[in-house]
Amino acid sequence: MKTSRLESLTQFLTQVVPENRAQWLEKGWLVFLYLLGIFLWGYFLNWGRGPLNYHDWADINVPRLVFLKDAVSRGVLPLHISDIAPLAYVTDRFMVVPDAVLSPQIWLLKFMEVGTFVIVNTWLLYSLGFWGLARLKKRFQLSLFVFSILFLLYNFNGHLLAHVSVGHITWWSSFLFSWFAVFVFDLIENKTGWVWVAKLSILLFILFLQGGYHQFIWCTLFLGLLIIVVPQRTIDIIKAIGFSFGLSMVRILPPILHLGEFDNKFIGGYPLFSSLWNALVKIEIPNDITINAGLTKPIGLWEYTLYVGLLAGLFLVVFGIIRPLSSSSANSAYRALLIPSLILMIMSLGKIYQYIRLALPIPLFTGERIASRFIGLSFVFILVLAVVELQHWLNTRQLPGTTRLFLMLSTIFPVHDMWMNYRLWRVADAAQKFEAKAFNPSKWFAANRYNDMEYIQILWLGLGISLVSLALLLYFVYREKKTSFKEPESLK
């Protein structure tokens, strides 16, 4: 008996790897999803029109971008800022702030306004992140249905939306977590070597340049925790961490000049374990502050939300945690990634990370004051594990076409819920919940003091270490490549 059209269509969307004659449909859907993301992020940022006169947009990041625009427009280095308010009133030395944006893209500010730059750079990093997601799709042979779930939850979860909404533009670095996941899976599958070390350390350096100081720290901690999971790859992990720091010295060394002067007092994390579940399924209102009955210091709920909705939350728990731990897991080797993911999740609770900071007062790590942020990287790995498990579950069950259709239609509910959350945190809508602040762009411009030799010398030192690290890394990669292509003695 011939398979019904419904059966064929639903299998194609959820299970069967497309045949050559159907490749155009798969590629067409991927292009549609990519363009959908471009539109949604454009709409979320109101196409660069703001308003950007509230919260950290007005206090920190727009003033910093205005300063950078002045520097690149005049062709001078962004060394000293005229008004120190965006640097927490500590110093006018711009490059001592670890989460300042200093990526090559700032050159675009010479040709566009700040609002336009924000949306263009978001699109750029979103595009790189989508490329990484496509690599994961190919690696795990994800169907169009399963990849669509990965796409939506990865790009439009509440954690990412809320942080960008309140002006934490450096969270655009989180788009690159897809590539971090690609390289971590390479590690788990023993696909390492100097090329792997180079790829990962350069990725983390790129994260840092985007202003992703926090994301750099999370990834470094995750790599360190991977030693527990794959102790046989300890040397590779240490190399990757070491060269990540070496390449990033141009950004790591300058903050030493004002060590202890910036406010890095610990604030807190999720007050209760149940707060993690609430973060997934409960919509938070922009500008709401929680006092947690004294369990933590007052924290804006943009630091807590991870909203994806009830069904999506259940999906992450069942397929991202429970099933990977079960004997029927698709890839038992991957379940080990739950260990660093869950440890980061534990560190996001209450004051646990505060005790770690006290025990190990390493300056680079003590800069993370709000522990709930660790959940951002845990979320990504649990999500990837969840879609891999879902694909395995779909591949190993003979589900009727109607059942598969029902599963696909059921995604309408989390999509609806996520759309409601998206609209709530959209910049133009969220701005109405915050106090508008007076904003005068003329206050911020490059006021370089070239006699500030202490600052300039440490910048040169950091740059020198970064360049030496890059040269060494390229040498080791070249030597590895040369060795791999060398003809075996037995064949001569």
C-alpha positions as CSV (number, residue, x, y, z in Angstrom):
1,M,0.0,0.0,0.0
2,K,1.4,3.4,-1.0
3,T,2.2,5.8,1.8
4,S,-0.2,8.7,2.0
5,R,0.9,12.1,1.1
6,L,0.4,13.2,4.7
7,E,2.7,10.4,5.8
8,S,5.4,11.3,3.3
9,L,5.2,15.1,4.1
10,T,5.4,14.6,7.8
11,Q,8.2,12.1,7.6
12,F,10.1,14.5,5.3
13,L,9.7,17.4,7.8
14,T,10.4,15.4,11.0
15,Q,12.6,12.4,10.1
16,V,13.6,11.5,6.6
17,V,16.8,13.1,5.3
18,P,15.8,15.0,2.2
19,E,16.5,13.3,-1.1
20,N,18.3,15.2,-3.9
21,R,15.1,16.1,-5.5
22,A,13.9,17.8,-2.3
23,Q,17.1,19.7,-1.5
24,W,15.6,22.9,-2.9
25,L,12.8,22.7,-0.3
26,E,15.2,22.3,2.6
27,K,17.4,25.1,1.4
28,G,14.4,27.3,0.8
29,W,13.2,26.7,4.4
30,L,16.6,27.6,5.8
31,V,16.7,30.8,3.8
32,F,13.2,31.6,5.1
33,L,14.2,31.1,8.7
34,Y,17.3,33.2,8.2
35,L,15.4,36.1,6.7
36,L,12.7,35.7,9.4
37,G,15.4,36.2,12.0
38,I,16.7,39.2,10.2
39,F,13.2,40.7,10.2
40,L,12.5,39.8,13.8
41,W,15.7,41.4,15.1
42,G,15.1,44.4,13.0
43,Y,11.6,44.8,14.3
44,F,12.7,44.1,17.9
45,L,15.3,46.9,17.7
46,N,12.7,49.2,15.9
47,W,15.0,49.3,12.9
48,G,17.6,51.3,14.8
49,R,15.2,54.1,15.6
50,G,15.0,53.4,19.3
51,P,14.2,55.0,21.6
52,L,17.5,54.4,23.2
53,N,17.2,56.9,26.1
54,Y,16.5,54.5,28.9
55,H,18.3,52.2,31.3
56,D,21.7,51.0,30.1
57,W,21.1,52.2,26.6
58,A,21.3,55.8,27.9
59,D,23.7,55.2,30.8
60,I,26.4,53.1,29.3
61,N,26.3,51.7,25.8
62,V,25.0,54.4,23.5
63,P,27.4,57.0,25.1
64,R,30.2,54.5,24.5
65,L,29.2,54.0,20.9
66,V,28.9,57.8,20.4
67,F,32.5,58.1,21.7
68,L,33.7,55.3,19.4
69,K,31.9,57.0,16.5
70,D,33.7,60.3,17.2
71,A,37.1,58.4,17.4
72,V,36.8,56.5,14.1
73,S,35.3,59.5,12.4
74,R,38.4,61.6,13.4
75,G,40.8,58.8,12.7
76,V,42.1,58.6,16.3
77,L,42.4,55.7,18.7
78,P,39.6,55.4,21.3
79,L,41.9,55.9,24.3
80,H,40.3,58.5,26.6
81,I,36.6,59.5,26.8
82,S,35.6,63.1,27.5
83,D,32.9,62.2,30.1
84,I,33.6,59.3,32.5
85,A,29.9,58.6,33.4
86,P,29.7,55.6,30.9
87,L,32.8,54.1,32.6
88,A,31.1,54.0,36.0
89,Y,32.7,57.4,37.0
90,V,36.0,55.6,37.6
91,T,38.3,56.7,34.8
92,D,38.5,58.2,31.3
93,R,40.6,55.4,30.1
94,F,38.2,53.6,27.7
95,M,40.1,50.4,27.1
96,V,40.3,49.5,30.8
97,V,36.6,48.5,30.7
98,P,36.5,44.8,29.9
99,D,33.0,44.8,28.4
100,A,33.6,47.7,26.0
101,V,33.0,47.0,22.4
102,L,36.3,47.2,20.5
103,S,35.6,44.9,17.5
104,P,36.7,45.7,14.0
105,Q,33.1,46.5,13.1
106,I,33.3,49.8,15.0
107,W,34.8,51.2,11.8
108,L,31.2,51.1,10.4
109,L,30.3,53.9,12.8
110,K,32.2,56.3,10.5
111,F,29.4,55.8,8.0
112,M,26.3,55.3,10.0
113,E,24.4,56.5,13.1
114,V,24.7,54.6,16.4
115,G,21.1,53.2,16.1
116,T,21.9,51.9,12.7
117,F,25.2,50.4,13.8
118,V,23.4,48.5,16.6
119,I,21.0,46.8,14.3
120,V,23.7,46.1,11.6
121,N,26.1,44.6,14.1
122,T,23.3,42.5,15.6
123,W,22.4,41.2,12.1
124,L,26.1,40.4,11.5
125,L,26.5,38.4,14.7
126,Y,23.1,36.8,14.2
127,S,24.2,35.7,10.7
128,L,27.4,34.1,12.1
129,G,25.3,32.4,14.8
130,F,22.9,31.1,12.2
131,W,25.8,29.6,10.3
132,G,26.9,27.8,13.4
133,L,23.3,26.5,13.9
134,A,23.4,25.2,10.3
135,R,26.6,23.4,11.1
136,L,24.9,21.7,14.1
137,K,22.0,20.8,11.8
138,K,24.3,19.1,9.4
139,R,26.3,17.4,12.1
140,F,23.3,15.8,13.8
141,Q,21.1,15.5,10.7
142,L,18.3,17.6,12.2
143,S,15.1,17.6,10.3
144,L,13.5,20.9,9.2
145,F,10.9,20.7,12.1
146,V,13.6,20.0,14.8
147,F,15.9,22.6,13.4
148,S,13.1,25.2,13.5
149,I,12.7,24.5,17.2
150,L,16.4,25.0,17.7
151,F,16.3,28.2,15.6
152,L,13.5,29.8,17.6
153,L,14.6,28.9,21.1
154,Y,18.2,29.8,20.5
155,N,17.6,33.2,18.9
156,F,14.5,34.4,20.8
157,N,14.6,33.1,24.3
158,G,13.7,35.5,27.1
159,H,17.3,35.7,28.4
160,L,18.7,37.1,25.1
161,L,15.7,39.3,24.4
162,A,15.5,40.9,27.8
163,H,19.2,41.7,28.0
164,V,19.3,43.3,24.6
165,S,16.1,45.2,25.4
166,V,17.6,47.0,28.4
167,G,20.7,48.0,26.5
168,H,23.1,45.1,27.2
169,I,24.2,45.1,23.6
170,T,27.2,43.0,24.3
171,W,24.8,40.1,24.7
172,W,25.0,40.0,20.9
173,S,28.1,37.9,21.6
174,S,25.7,35.1,22.7
175,F,24.8,34.5,19.0
176,L,28.3,33.0,18.6
177,F,27.6,30.3,21.2
178,S,26.5,28.0,18.3
179,W,30.1,27.9,17.2
180,F,31.3,27.3,20.8
181,A,28.9,24.3,20.8
182,V,30.4,23.0,17.5
183,F,33.9,23.1,18.9
184,V,32.9,21.5,22.2
185,F,31.2,18.6,20.4
186,D,34.5,18.3,18.4
187,L,36.3,17.9,21.7
188,I,33.8,15.3,23.0
189,E,34.3,13.3,19.7
190,N,38.2,13.6,20.1
191,K,38.5,15.8,17.0
192,T,41.1,18.0,18.5
193,G,44.6,19.2,17.8
194,W,46.2,22.6,17.2
195,V,43.7,23.5,14.6
196,W,40.9,22.9,17.1
197,V,42.8,25.0,19.7
198,A,43.2,27.8,17.2
199,K,39.6,27.8,16.2
200,L,38.3,27.9,19.8
201,S,40.8,30.4,21.2
202,I,40.2,32.8,18.2
203,L,36.4,32.4,18.8
204,L,36.8,33.4,22.4
205,F,39.0,36.3,21.5
206,I,36.3,37.4,19.0
207,L,33.7,37.2,21.8
208,F,35.8,39.4,23.9
209,L,36.2,42.0,21.2
210,Q,32.4,42.3,20.8
211,G,32.3,43.4,24.4
212,G,31.4,39.8,25.4
213,Y,33.5,39.8,28.6
214,H,30.7,37.9,30.4
215,Q,30.4,35.4,27.6
216,F,34.2,34.9,27.6
217,I,34.1,34.1,31.3
218,W,31.2,31.6,31.0
219,C,32.9,29.8,28.1
220,T,36.2,29.7,30.0
221,L,34.5,28.2,33.1
222,F,32.7,25.7,30.9
223,L,35.9,24.6,29.3
224,G,37.5,24.2,32.7
225,L,34.6,22.1,33.9
226,L,34.9,19.9,30.8
227,I,38.2,18.5,32.3
228,I,35.9,16.6,34.7
229,V,34.0,15.2,31.7
230,V,36.9,14.3,29.4
231,P,40.0,14.2,31.5
232,Q,41.9,12.6,28.6
233,R,41.6,15.8,26.7
234,T,42.9,18.0,29.6
235,I,46.0,19.1,27.7
236,D,43.9,20.3,24.7
237,I,41.6,22.2,27.0
238,I,44.4,23.9,28.9
239,K,46.0,24.9,25.5
240,A,42.7,26.3,24.4
241,I,42.2,28.3,27.6
242,G,45.8,29.4,27.6
243,F,45.7,30.7,24.1
244,S,42.3,32.3,24.6
245,F,43.9,34.3,27.4
246,G,47.0,35.0,25.4
247,L,45.2,36.3,22.4
248,S,42.9,38.4,24.6
249,M,45.7,40.1,26.6
250,V,45.2,43.3,24.7
251,R,41.8,43.4,26.5
252,I,42.8,41.7,29.8
253,L,45.8,43.7,30.8
254,P,44.5,47.3,30.7
255,P,41.8,46.7,33.4
256,I,44.6,45.9,35.9
257,L,45.3,49.6,36.1
258,H,42.1,50.1,37.9
259,L,41.8,46.8,39.7
260,G,39.4,47.1,42.6
261,E,38.1,50.5,41.6
262,F,35.0,49.3,39.7
263,D,32.0,48.1,41.6
264,N,32.2,44.3,41.5
265,K,30.3,43.6,44.7
266,F,28.4,40.4,44.3
267,I,24.6,40.9,43.9
268,G,23.2,37.4,43.6
269,G,21.6,34.8,41.5
270,Y,18.3,32.9,41.3
271,P,17.0,32.9,44.9
272,L,15.5,29.4,44.7
273,F,15.9,26.3,42.5
274,S,12.3,26.7,41.6
275,S,13.2,30.1,40.3
276,L,14.8,28.4,37.3
277,W,11.6,26.8,36.2
278,N,9.7,30.1,36.8
279,A,12.3,31.8,34.5
280,L,11.4,29.5,31.7
281,V,7.6,29.6,32.0
282,K,6.7,33.0,33.6
283,I,6.7,36.2,31.6
284,E,8.4,39.1,33.4
285,I,7.5,42.7,32.9
286,P,10.3,45.2,31.8
287,N,11.6,47.4,34.6
288,D,10.2,45.2,37.3
289,I,12.6,44.7,40.3
290,T,12.5,41.7,42.6
291,I,13.6,42.0,46.3
292,N,13.2,38.3,46.9
293,A,12.3,38.8,50.5
294,G,15.9,39.6,51.4
295,L,17.2,36.4,49.8
296,T,19.3,38.4,47.3
297,K,19.8,42.1,46.7
298,P,17.2,43.8,44.5
299,I,17.7,42.6,40.9
300,G,16.0,43.6,37.7
301,L,13.9,40.8,36.3
302,W,15.7,41.1,33.0
303,E,18.5,39.3,34.8
304,Y,16.2,36.4,35.6
305,T,13.9,35.7,32.6
306,L,14.7,32.8,30.3
307,Y,11.2,32.7,29.0
308,V,10.2,30.1,26.4
309,G,6.7,29.1,27.6
310,L,5.3,26.0,29.3
311,L,5.5,23.5,26.5
312,A,9.0,24.6,25.4
313,G,10.0,24.5,29.1
314,L,8.8,20.9,29.4
315,F,10.5,20.0,26.2
316,L,13.9,21.3,27.5
317,V,13.5,19.4,30.8
318,V,12.4,16.1,29.2
319,F,14.6,16.0,26.1
320,G,17.4,18.1,27.3
321,I,18.0,16.6,30.8
322,I,15.8,13.5,31.6
323,R,16.3,11.7,28.3
324,P,20.0,12.3,27.9
325,L,20.4,10.7,31.4
326,S,18.3,7.7,30.4
327,S,19.6,4.5,28.9
328,S,17.8,5.2,25.6
329,S,19.8,8.3,25.0
330,A,20.8,8.8,21.3
331,N,24.5,9.6,22.2
332,S,25.6,8.6,25.6
333,A,28.9,10.5,25.1
334,Y,27.0,13.7,24.8
335,R,25.2,13.3,28.2
336,A,28.5,14.2,29.8
337,L,27.9,17.8,28.7
338,L,25.1,18.0,31.3
339,I,27.8,18.0,34.0
340,P,29.3,21.4,33.2
341,S,25.9,22.7,32.2
342,L,24.3,21.7,35.5
343,I,27.3,23.0,37.5
344,L,26.9,26.4,35.8
345,M,23.2,26.2,36.6
346,I,24.1,25.5,40.3
347,M,26.5,28.4,40.2
348,S,23.6,30.6,39.1
349,L,21.7,30.0,42.3
350,G,21.7,32.4,45.2
351,K,25.1,33.2,46.7
352,I,26.9,30.0,45.6
353,Y,29.1,31.9,43.1
354,Q,29.9,34.5,45.9
355,Y,31.6,31.7,47.9
356,I,33.5,30.6,44.9
357,R,34.7,34.2,44.3
358,L,35.8,34.4,48.0
359,A,37.7,31.1,47.7
360,L,39.3,31.9,44.3
361,P,39.5,35.7,44.1
362,I,40.8,35.8,40.5
363,P,40.1,39.4,39.2
364,L,38.9,38.4,35.8
365,F,36.2,36.1,37.4
366,T,35.2,38.4,40.3
367,G,33.9,40.8,37.7
368,E,30.8,38.7,37.3
369,R,28.4,40.1,39.9
370,I,25.1,38.6,38.9
371,A,25.3,34.8,38.9
372,S,22.0,34.2,37.2
373,R,23.7,35.1,33.9
374,F,25.5,31.8,33.9
375,I,22.2,30.2,32.8
376,G,22.7,31.6,29.3
377,L,25.4,29.1,28.3
378,S,23.8,26.2,30.2
379,F,20.6,26.9,28.3
380,V,22.3,26.6,24.9
381,F,23.8,23.2,25.6
382,I,20.6,21.8,27.2
383,L,18.8,23.1,24.1
384,V,21.2,21.4,21.7
385,L,21.0,18.1,23.6
386,A,17.2,18.4,23.6
387,V,16.9,18.8,19.8
388,V,19.4,15.9,19.3
389,E,17.3,13.7,21.5
390,L,14.1,14.8,19.9
391,Q,15.5,13.9,16.5
392,H,16.6,10.5,17.7
393,W,13.1,9.9,19.2
394,L,11.4,10.8,16.0
395,N,13.8,8.6,13.9
396,T,13.3,5.5,16.1
397,R,9.5,5.5,16.2
398,Q,7.0,4.6,13.6
399,L,4.6,7.4,14.3
400,P,1.5,7.9,12.1
401,G,1.4,11.0,9.9
402,T,-1.5,12.4,12.0
403,T,0.6,12.1,15.1
404,R,3.6,13.8,13.5
405,L,1.3,16.5,12.3
406,F,-0.2,17.0,15.8
407,L,3.4,17.4,17.2
408,M,4.2,20.0,14.6
409,L,0.9,21.9,15.2
410,S,1.5,21.8,18.9
411,T,4.4,24.2,18.5
412,I,1.9,26.9,17.8
413,F,1.4,27.3,21.5
414,P,5.0,28.0,22.5
415,V,5.5,30.2,19.4
416,H,2.5,32.2,20.4
417,D,3.8,32.6,24.0
418,M,7.2,33.5,22.8
419,W,5.7,36.1,20.4
420,M,3.9,37.7,23.4
421,N,7.1,37.9,25.4
422,Y,9.0,39.2,22.3
423,R,6.4,42.1,21.9
424,L,6.7,42.9,25.6
425,W,10.5,43.3,25.5
426,R,10.7,44.9,22.1
427,V,12.7,48.1,22.5
428,A,9.9,50.5,21.4
429,D,7.5,48.8,23.9
430,A,9.9,48.2,26.8
431,A,11.0,51.9,26.7
432,Q,7.5,52.9,27.9
433,K,8.1,51.0,31.1
434,F,11.3,52.8,31.9
435,E,12.1,56.4,32.9
436,A,13.3,58.4,29.9
437,K,16.7,60.0,30.5
438,A,18.1,63.2,29.2
439,F,20.6,62.4,26.4
440,N,23.2,64.8,24.9
441,P,25.5,63.0,22.4
442,S,27.9,66.0,22.3
443,K,29.1,65.1,25.8
444,W,31.0,62.1,24.6
445,F,34.0,62.4,22.3
446,A,37.6,61.2,22.2
447,A,39.8,63.3,24.5
448,N,43.1,61.5,24.2
449,R,45.9,62.2,26.6
450,Y,49.0,60.9,24.9
451,N,51.1,61.7,27.9
452,D,49.3,59.0,29.9
453,M,52.3,56.7,29.4
454,E,51.3,54.1,32.1
455,Y,48.1,53.4,30.2
456,I,49.6,53.5,26.7
457,Q,52.5,51.2,27.7
458,I,50.2,48.5,29.1
459,L,48.2,48.7,25.9
460,W,51.3,48.1,23.9
461,L,52.3,45.3,26.3
462,G,48.9,43.6,26.0
463,L,49.0,44.0,22.2
464,G,52.5,42.5,22.1
465,I,51.5,39.5,24.1
466,S,48.4,39.0,21.9
467,L,50.5,39.2,18.7
468,V,53.1,36.8,20.1
469,S,50.4,34.4,21.1
470,L,48.9,34.6,17.6
471,A,52.3,33.9,16.0
472,L,52.9,30.9,18.3
473,L,49.4,29.6,17.6
474,L,49.9,29.9,13.8
475,Y,53.3,28.2,14.1
476,F,51.8,25.2,16.0
477,V,49.0,24.9,13.4
478,Y,51.5,25.1,10.6
479,R,53.7,22.4,12.2
480,E,50.7,20.2,12.7
481,K,49.5,20.6,9.2
482,K,53.0,19.9,7.8
483,T,53.3,16.8,9.9
484,S,49.9,15.5,8.8
485,F,50.8,15.9,5.1
486,K,54.3,14.4,5.5
487,E,54.6,11.1,3.6
488,P,55.0,8.1,5.9
489,E,58.4,6.5,5.8
490,S,56.8,3.1,4.8
491,L,55.6,4.7,1.6
492,K,58.9,6.2,0.5
